[in-house]
Amino acid sequence: MSKQFDVLVIGAGPGGYIAAIRAGQLGLNVACCEGNPYDDPKGEARLGGTCLNVGCIPSKALLASSEEFENVQHHLGDHGITVGDVKVDVAKMLKRKDDIVGKMTKGIEFRFNAPFKKVEKREDGSLLVHVGGGSAPIETDLLLFATGRVPYTKGLGLEAAGVELDKDGAIKVGDDNRSNVPSIYAVGDVTNRVQLTPVAIREGQAFADTVFGNKPHTVDYGCIPSAVFSHPPIAGVGMTEAEARNKLGTVKVYTSDFRPMKNVLANRNERSLYKMIVDAETERVVGIHMIGPDAPEILQAAAVAVKAGLTKQAFDDTVALHPSMAEELVLLK
């Protein structure tokens, strides 16, 4: 059985389903297809893309479970709260993650400028990872490669349709999300521009509004906030110090290295670091980066200030909300 549609969206991730929903709201007859099982045990396709199925949502669910366990096991006693024997039901933890869609280690040792050379397996089963840059070999029991992601475009028949791809298999598009084939557009991770859920959502909206809504507009990629939901989390927006120096020449850097009050009261030793990058000539804030509790929550509001082009003086003139971690943003020296 065949059926005609005005728009066919291939891929039901944030970019795809937002484009499909918006086009439908504008009165188009839309079909949305998804074929990626995202490790589904039954091999069935899942809607929602990477973020919902194997990315942001499940990782934050497991992180939250781990933090609850840590609080009960190590910190409630400091508050005069005593609980019984604390146990972790990993199967239940994973089930909770699955329903919403490790333990803690935007003792970790960082090795910078240490390109991977080779890995050697020793007689006792441990691994010796050889790296360059003058860094000593790393002894470890487990090696995890974070190799990045590639666009999921194989098997779509794009070559047969004449769609131009780059060396990584990404669909080449212009600012209007149109490929070299006039009737084919692409948004989200398949374009390999910025692989973030909210970016894909904005691209899907821009596509539908431009093509069908008579409201042409493009996505601004210049000021995108991002976060790593580690423990503690990392978040940032705008230029890094190195990027700002290369682009602007002279910059001012303001930092605050402190122990959050919530950690002081809970007898935790973790510290936080906030960093603000300022154009020395205009005093405009061009980047904010932070690591510490609730960094992504605080950074989202700070990103508005960076996007709006506010100056350091605007932060200095703002009264601090005390006691809070966010107040450090208006007290940076």
Secondary structure, DSSP 8 states (H G I E B T S, - for coil): -----SEEEE--SHHHHHHHHHHHHTT--EEEE----TT-TT----SSHHHHHTSHHHHHHHHHHHHHHHIIIIIGGGGT---------HHHHHHHHHHH------------S--EEEEEE-TTS-EEEEESTT---EEES------------TTS-HHHHT--B-TTS-B---TTSB-SSTT-B--GGGGTS---HHHHHHHHHHHHHHHTSS-------SS--EEE--SS-EEEEE--HHHHHHHHS-EEEEEEEE--HHHHHTT----EEEEEEEETTT-BEEEEEEESTTHHHHHHHHHHHHHHT-BHHHHHTS---SS-SGGGGGS--
